[in-house]
Amino acid sequence: MTDAGRVGRRSIHIIAIGGTGVAPLACLLKQEGYQVRGSDGPLYPPMSDLLDRAGIRPFAGFDPRHLQPRPDLVIVGNAVPRSNPEVAELERLGWPKMSMPEALGSFFLTGRDPVVVAGTHGKTTTTAMAAWVYSQCGMDPGYLVGGLPRDLPESFAKGSGRRFLIEGDEYNAAYFDRGAKFLHYRPQTVILTGVEHDHVDLYPDPESFLAAFRALVALLPEDGLLIADGDAAHVRELAASAGCPVMFYGLGSENAVRPLAVPETTPDGTRFRVADGALGEVEIVIGVPGLHNVRNALAVWVLARRDRLPPEGVRAALASFRGVHRRLERVGEAAGVTVIDDFAHHPTEIEATLAALRQRFPKRRLVAVFEPRSLTSGRSFLAPDYLRAFARADVVHLAPIFHAGRLPHEERLDRGALIARLAERGVAAAAWDTLEALRDGVLAALAPGDVVVTMSSGSFDGMPRRLAEALAKPTLEDPVGEKHG
């Protein structure tokens, strides 16, 4: 297809405009002067607010009439099936279409040096951290983050600098392009944070999953750079196929960039020292907790130093970085209970989140409330990993499996068995059949001093907010009201 940026298409319709990657793209296109409209199901903050600030008012629902008047281009979100009524009409008419990642590449990445942050874990935070560092150091980067950074004005910017920082998702681009989104991002540099089998609906076995990342690494030019977490599973295997320099970072001694001693953790953050070829030993302080964020900061340090950003500016930016919404986000505090929300949905992420909360709240009871939301997270093969991850909590509450109806019984996570295994390890646990019962059960069991963390890759029906509001407004009928007076 001819490069969209050169042919000057002016009117764009976006099907499923509210996605975490699609909505920022829509805003970027609007800033560039394109006439942008779109449609989606019910939208909620933060993406509804993002579009509203850009002056984009999506159609509610999907209807072939939304395609009129005829746009110059239709962009289709990756969750949209071929059976969607707007897609069916688009196919009948044969009008030009693009996936979200194809459009991002065509409109915004030509002539830039993209940095693609890929991997199963940590993409959003690492991309946001890099965008903050480059912005604070005066580099005016372009960026697109699949979440809402606390420090940046928005989750997107065109920028005028040579770098464009992108969260590289391995999920498919669109119904007409089953390849990974990140294959459209023209990487000059890749940060690879770790690779664990995920998205079983798209990648049925580990090898198919690894193949997608192998294809990404193959896109790097000879003068590019692969910045890879040398401690993570499969990463060194993937790095061996790179046709460009590779820089390994991590906590282990075999990595070129690593902490020179055990990082010093406090409730307010983490302090560690690294060796820098030009500067000698350098102390880095980050204000976000958890060893996973030490890894994220190491990756960004390697990238920034490769681009010769001023070390003091990089250090200052890392120290002031406050993270991303829905990543260890404090939602509220009432009746002596702190409510935290997090996006964790894979066992490795859950374990990292709980470890970080142990660091931040070392003497308080930790209550984990988890929704198996994705098609992968509700599967039985993850049970041993969930057992390891949730062992870091004091209490665990399991929500219903969101996609239970789409999973064969033998492939479905046995929540009862998981509860029994957790009890053997001294972790009190319960599984609930409805979200209402979950809410009431969690509230009834909370006590002053508790830290409760909700974890889901979806909206969780507003569970963190609902818990915080109930704690703040106890009633005589509410068991929390009785407990906390």
N, C-alpha and C positions, 0 to 999 in steps of 0.2 A: 504494500500500500504506500502511496506517495506520502511523504512526510507532512503531517498535519500542520506543523508550524509554518511550512513554506507556502502551502496552498491557500492559507488565510481563511479557513472556515470560521464563520462568525457566530452561528447559532448552534447551540449544543443542548441536547436533551440527555439526561442521565437516568437510567433505570436502576432503582435501588440507590438513591443518592445519599442515604443516611449512613452508609458503612464507615467504619473508622478510617479507612484509607480513601474512600471515594469522596466523602464530605470535604476533607481538606483539599483534594484535587479540584473539586467544584469551586471552592473559594479562591484557589490560585487562578483558575481560568477566569473567574469573574474579575479578579484584580487586573488580569491582562486585557480586559475589555471585551471578552466574549459574552454573548447573551446566553446565560445559563439557566436552564429550568430542569426539573426532574420530578420523579415520583417515588413513593415508598409506602410501606405500611406505617403504622403509628410510630412517630419518632419521639425520643425522650432525650433529656440532657445526658451527656454534653453535646452530642452531635446536632440536636435540634437548635441549641443555643448558638453553635458555631455557624450554622447556615443562616440563622436569623440575623446574626451580626453582619453577615455578608450581604444581606438583603435578598436572600434566596428563599422563596416560599414554595416548598414542594407541593405537588398534588398528593392528596391522600388516596392511597390505593393505586391499583394498576388498571388502566383502561386504554384501549387503542386510541381513543379520542385525544389522549394526552400527547400523542405524537404530532398533532396538528397545532399550528401550522408546521409545515415540514421543516425539520432542522437540517442543518448542513452535516451534522454528525450525531450519532447516538453512541453514548458510552454505557456499557453494561457491567454492572457489579457482579462479582464472582459468585454470589449466593443465588443469583437469578437463574431459574431453570428454563429450559427450552419451552416448557408449557406455559410460562408467564404470558398473559394476554397481550402485553405490549411487545414482547419478543416475538410472539407468533405473527403479529401484524408487521413488525420490522422485517422478519424473514420473508413474508409474503410480498412485501414491497421491494425488497432487495436494496434497501438504503445502506449507506456506509455505516459501519460500526467498528468500535474498538473496545478492548478491555480497559479496565482502569490502569494497569501497569503499562500497557502499550501506549495509552494516551499520555501518561506521565513521561515516558521516555521520549515520545515524539515532540511534545510541547515544551518540555523543560530541561531535558538532559543533553541536548545537542550542544557541543562546544564546552561542556563542563567536565569536571573530573569527579564522577560520582564515587562516594563511599557507601557501600552496601553493608549494613549490619544484619547478619544472618545467624541462624542457629535456633535451637529449640527454646532456649531460655534467655532472658535478659535483653532482647532486642530493643524493646521500647525504651527502657531506662538508659541503655548505652547510647542509643541514637539521640535521646534528649540531652544526655550529659555532654556528648560531643558537640551538639548544636549550641549548647550554652557556653562551652569553653571557646569555641570558634567565634561566637558572637561577642563574648566578653573581651576577646583578644583582637577585636576590630577586623575580623576577616569577612564579615557580612556573608555568611554561608547561605545557600539555599538548603531547605530541609523539609522533610515530611515525616512526622512521627505518628504512629498509630495509637496515640494516647494524648492526654493533655498535660504538658509539662507545667510545673508550678512556676517556673522562672521566666519562661518565654511568653511573648504577647499572645501567640497562637501556636498551634501544632504544626504550622506550615509557614514557609517564606520562600519567595523566589530567590532573593539575595542577588548580589552582584559579584561575589567572589567566585573563584574557580571551583570550589568544592560544593557539591550538593550531597547532603547526608540523608540517607534513606533507610527506613526500617524495611528490611527485605524479608517478606513473608514467603514461606515455601508452599503455601496453599495454591490451588489452581487459579489461573487468571480469569477464566470465564467458561461458560458452557461450551463455547466454540474453541477454547484453548485450554486444554487440560494440563498444560505445563505450569511450572511454578511461576508465581508473580515475579520473583527476583531475576528471572532470566531475561526480563525486558529492561533491566536497569543499567546496562552498559558499564559495569564496574571498572574503575581504575584501581580501587582498593576494596578489599573485603575484610571485615571483622567477623570472624567465625567464633561464636561464643560456646559452641557445644552442640552435639547432634545426638538426640535420643529419639527412637521411633515414636512417631506421633501421626495424627490424622489418618487413622487406619482406614477410614472410608475412601481415601484417595490413594494411600500407599499401603497395600495389603500386607507387606512384609518389610523387614528392616532394610533389605537390599534395595528395594524400590525407593525407599526414603533416602538412603545414602546416594543413590544415583542422581537425585535432583541436586544435591549439594555438589556432587562431583561435576555436574554440568555447569554449576555456577563458578566453581574454581577454574574450570577450563576457559571461561570467558575472560579471565584476567590477562592483560597484555604482558609482554616480557618485562616492560618497565613498570609494571604495577607492583602491588604488595599485598600479601596475605598476612593478616594479623590474627593469630589463632591461639585459642585457649589450649595450651599443651597438656593440661590436666584432664581435659574432657574426653569422654568416650568417642572414639572413631576419628577425632580431629587430626591426629598425626597421620593416620592412614589416608585421609582426604588430602592433607597438605603435601603428601609425597607425590601427588599427581600435578602439583602446581608448576606452571612454566615461568614463574616469577619468584623473586625473593620471598622468604617466609620469616616472620618474626613470631616466636612463641612467647606468650605471657602466661602467668598463672602463679599458684602458690608453691608448686613443687620446685625443687632445686635444679631440675633439668631444664627449666625455662630460662630464656635469655633475660627476660624482664620479670622480676619477682620481688616480693618483700625480702629484705636482707635478714629479717628476724620475724618472729611471730607477731602479727599485727596487734597493736594495743587497742582493745575494744572498750568503749565506755557507753553508757546509755545515750550519749549525745552523738556518737560517731566512732570513727576508727582512724588511727594514726599508724603510719608505716613508713619505712625508708626503702628507696630503690637505688640501684647503681645506674648512673648516667655517664656514658662515655665521655661527654664534654664537661660535665659538671662535678663528677665524683658522686658522693652520696647525697641524695635529695630526700627531704622529708615531705610526705604528702599527708594531708588531713582531709577526710571526707566527712560531711555532716549527715550522710545517710547510713543507717546501720547495716550490718551483715557482711560476711565474707564474700557473698556473691557480688556486693557492690564494690569491694576491693578489686575483684576481678574486672568489673566493668571499668573502674577507674584506671587500672593498668592498661587495658586496651586503648582507652582514650589518650592516656599519656604517650603510648607508643605512636599513635596516629599524629598527635599534636607535635611531638618532637621530630617526627619524620618530615613534617611540613614547616619545621623551624619556627614554630610559635614560641614566644618568649616564655621561658620556664616559670618566671615569677607570675606572669599573667595566667598561665595554665594552673599553677598551684592555687592561686587565689580563686579562680573560677571553680575548681574542684571543691574547694572548701566551702564555697557559697551555694553550691548546687543543692536544691531542696527536693529533687525527685519529681515524680509524676503522679498525678491523681490516680487512685485505685491501685497504687503500689505502696503498701504500708501506710495508707492514708487514715489519719485520725478523723473519724466522722463525728464523734461527740463524746462527752464525759458527763455522767450524771449518776446520782445515787452511789457514788464510789466506784463505778464501773466505767472502764474505757472501752469504746467501740472502735475497732480498726477494720478497714475494708482493703481487700487485696485481690488482684486478678489471678492469683495462683490457681492452676487447675491440673498441672502435671505433678506427680509425686515429688520429683526433684525440686520443683518450684515451691511446693507446699513445705518441704523440709527446710529450704532456704528461708522462707518467710517465717516459719516458727523459730528457727535459730536466730534470726534477726530480732524477733520480738523478745526472745530470752535475753538477748543482749540489751535491748532497750528497757525491759521491765524484769530485771533479774530476780526479784523477790515476790512476784505476784503470780496468782494462779492463771494459767493460760487456757482459754476455752476456744476450741477450733470449731467453726460451723462451716461445713463444706457442702457445696452443690456439685455433683458430677454432671456437668452441663453439656460438654461436648460429646460427640459420638465415640471418641476415644476414652474419655475419662470414666465412662460408665462400664467399661469392659473388665472382664474377670482377670485378664493376664496382668493387670496392674496391681492386683491384691497384695502380693509380697512387698511391692514398693510403697503402697499406701501404709502398710503395717509399719515399715521402717520410718516413714515420714511422720505419721501421726503419733508415734511413740514419743515425740518431742513435746506433745501437749499434755495437759493434765486431764482435760475433758474434751471429748469429741462428739459432735452432733452431726449426723449425716442426713442430708435432704434426699427427697426422692430422686431417682435417676431420671434426668430430664428426657432422654431419648429411649426410655425403657421399651416403649412399644416398637421401636425400630431395631431392637437387638434381640437375637435369638436367646432363649432362656439360658442355654449352656454357655453363651458368651457374655452374659450379663454379670456384673459385679455382685457377689453375694454379700450384701451389707451385714446380714446377721452373722455370718462366719467371721467377717472382719471385726465386728464388735466383740465377739467371743475371744478372738486372738488378742485384741487390744486389752481386754480385761485381764488376760493372763500376764500381761506386762504392767499391770497396775494402772491402766488408763481407763477411766470411766467413759463409757460410750453409749450412744443411743441412736437408733435410726427412726425416722418419722415418715409417715405415709403421705402427709400433705404439708405444704409450706406454712399453713396456719397452725397446725399442730406443732411443727418445728419451732415457730416463733414462740408459742406459748410455753413449750417445754424448755426452751433456752432461758426465757425470762424467769420461769419458776425456779430454775436451778442456779441462777446467778446470785452472787453475794458481793458485798462491798470489798473492793480491792482486786476484783477480777479484771482481766483483760480478755475481751471477746473479739475474735477476728473472723470475719466472714470471707469466704474464698469461693469465687466462681468466675468463669470466663464470660458470663452473661450478666443480665440485670439482677438476677436473684430476686426478682419481684420486689426490689427496693428493700431487701432484708436489713442491710446495715442501718439505713435511715429509720426503718420501722422499729428496730431494736432501740436505737438511740432516743427516738421520740417517746417510746413507751417508758424508758428509764427516766426520762426527764419529766413525765407527767403521770406518775403512778396514781392509781385509783384504789378504792376499797376492794373492787372486784379483781384487780390486777394482782397476781401473786407477787410481782416485784414490789408493788406498793406495800403489801403486807410485810415483805422482807425488809424493805428499806425505810419504812415509816413515812 
